[in-house]
Amino acid sequence: MPNTWVPLPTDSGYGIDNLPYGVFTTDHEPDRPRVGVAIGDFVLDAGAAARAVGAPLDVLDAPSLTALMAAGRATWRGVRASVTTWLTDPSRRASVEPHLIPRRDVVLRLPFEPADYVDFYASEHHASNLGRIFRPGTEPLSPNWKHLPIGYHGRAGTVVVSHTPIVRPSGQRKAPTDAVPSFGPTRRLDIEAEVGFVVGAGSELGTPVGLDGFADHVFGVCLLNDWSARDIQAWEYVPLGPFLGKSFATSVSPWIVPLEALDAARVAPPARDVEPLPYLDDRAAEPWGLDLSMEVRLNGHVISRPPFASMYWTAAQQLAHMTVNGASLRPGDLFASGTVSGPEVGERGALIEITWNGENPLKLPDGSSRTYLEDGDEVTITATAPGPNGTRIGFGEVSGRIVAAR
Amino acid sequence: MPNTWVPLPTDSGYGIDNLPYGVFTTDHEPDRPRVGVAIGDFVLDAGAAARAVGAPLDVLDAPSLTALMAAGRATWRGVRASVTTWLTDPSRRASVEPHLIPRRDVVLRLPFEPADYVDFYASEHHASNLGRIFRPGTEPLSPNWKHLPIGYHGRAGTVVVSHTPIVRPSGQRKAPTDAVPSFGPTRRLDIEAEVGFVVGAGSELGTPVGLDGFADHVFGVCLLNDWSARDIQAWEYVPLGPFLGKSFATSVSPWIVPLEALDAARVAPPARDVEPLPYLDDRAAEPWGLDLSMEVRLNGHVISRPPFASMYWTAAQQLAHMTVNGASLRPGDLFASGTVSGPEVGERGALIEITWNGENPLKLPDGSSRTYLEDGDEVTITATAPGPNGTRIGFGEVSGRIVAAR
């Protein structure tokens, strides 16, 4: 890949090999959302740049990413090649440079309009830990867990962009020792550090998308925090699954990293101990494990480093499963990996696992300790992945601060 | 209510007291969806009628119901009053009549763009029956059932309009006696006869909608068939709930009956044996039980008459519960009652209950019998409710025919 003429800070995660997409506004024009591409410490106003080089593009000159996402993989590749040229060819610099805006001067918006949101449960370590905590005395993994990627639909309408304040939700809570439930603010507000996959190209009702259709349908990847109220969830989730314990807010990072930027991050998934059915069998396919290094910070202190490469089920398997019954896809469909937890305590992606449902409080360097989140706490999840030639692909961050219950 | 000048067939469910909204196209203009209102055997082209009487209305002159739905209750009332005047005042007849199209000449489309879809589980009879079938030897109702309206998110992208063919889904099925799951077309394809509630006016993230906000947010009511693959569902649903067993298709009726048309149908809900928490306590509120008489037909034969008035939880309680954690509403949010089953066998809204998971096959008058649905079977759900002065409010029908697995 040629070098960009844009000055890059050392170790920028937004080099020329990344070029993630987002939607931004400026203080001058707060009501004019536009498509942006991150490069170094700048945001490229992509539609304006296309016009400036004499190649206007409808999919970039738009208030959202929907048109680009829906256009499909050939367009994604073509647009990415164009943006790369604009940012590397010195002869384009004079035209393009006026459309670079310092990132500190833009407001990053929700990068896409979520259509359906599905949350999976693909970390064997996380699912085993939750099984032990929620269903003590039984097998931690349900019998189906290694036969299919367990998932459920979440609330698309409460997907919010990073830095949206998270209001502590209220609901019904009932400890096993309580005779009846009580109503009030959750006492067990938690995070789930996840990776989100954003569908671009839709599919027809009745037609499954196989393992080999993954890159044709998935536009890109973001970070996701599936905020969870554990006491509400524990009381409500039998028999139809999580509902209000999750539906109050799900935060996503503002930059969507194109799948093409993750070629160097692809790794083989872990060995599976159960033979997958043919539609999930990826042993002969190109691997879709992804070697993302994630970091979870609570009030600035690193509390976990979840290893995404340890996930039992890949996103390609999840997409194949989600559509094998003929369910159609729409541009903006979002599906998330499930909490990313590695085998070590320092690799767990949720407080319920880190503190073992509050039994082992987490000590922070400032002298305080936590079982679950307190009002005012801020949680930030970041990640990077290997890029070409020793570079790193940055995912930026998804961050949120807890606000007291209303 | 004055009489309409439109000729009405005897016992029309689409009298002047109903005026349900839909979206239609004509053979002449298949690419121009428009807002329609049903009256007798006609569809009123509502936008054209508004223009013809010299009162053009943006919310009616639109390709979808979204603008009208989002506009809120005062607009809903105003528009309904206007349409009533157009169809009753003889002096408007000359202007309005040219915009009545025989219903057989229009194609009815999906009446709204579903935002989030939530499916509840509010019939005590249905939940008890399913508990006995899916979890024999345990209490049929989970301990939370009478404390909160159990619900979960379904797939909004596969909500389809009545008469859309239903492709038999494939997936993983595992009988308790099988060692491992197998893959193939569902052998236990079922229906769920339900009532759907369509949200018009949205709400702010972080702000619950209480019981008394129901009529301010809910635009209208439709019929819904939550097609279910029971073998896929039984294997997948522990611990995170139904997913592929439901997500392949959900059919809705094309006419949305305005909430205002159901004043005469409101009845007190059944007595509850558990005292509800204050946010669900409707004992001092106006009742939102609804006396809908439903009918389920299989290949033309009536197989069940579910009584909607028997539902334990009302739609107003469901809305209050769904938002009590601060989850926001969007125009087009759809929430369904859950399968409507009364106490009698002839009142059950799903084949799994009618045939007791296939143990007692259903004999049809044509000499055939059914445990679950066969390819080519057609299921139609209809309903009416009491209107003013002894009239009936018709909901039309939601119908679907099973197509062989691909």
Interface residues (C-beta under 8 A of the other chain):
Chain A: A115 D116 Y117 V118 Y121 G131 F134 R135 S142 N144 H147 L148 I150 G151 Y152 H153 G154 R155 A156 G157 T158 V160 V167 P169 S170 G171 Q172 K174 V180 P181 S182 F183 L205 G206 T207 P208 A229 I232 W235 E236 Y237 V238 P239 L240 G241 P242 F243 L244 G245 S247 F248 A249 L277 P278 Y279 H321 M322 V324 N325 G326 A327 S328 L329 R330 D333 R406
Chain B: A115 D116 V118 Y121 G131 F134 R135 S142 N144 H147 L148 I150 G151 Y152 H153 G154 R155 A156 G157 T158 V160 V167 P169 S170 G171 Q172 K174 V180 P181 F183 L205 G206 T207 P208 A229 I232 W235 E236 Y237 V238 P239 L240 G241 P242 F243 L244 G245 S247 F248 A249 L277 P278 Y279 H321 M322 V324 N325 G326 A327 S328 L329 R330 D333 R406
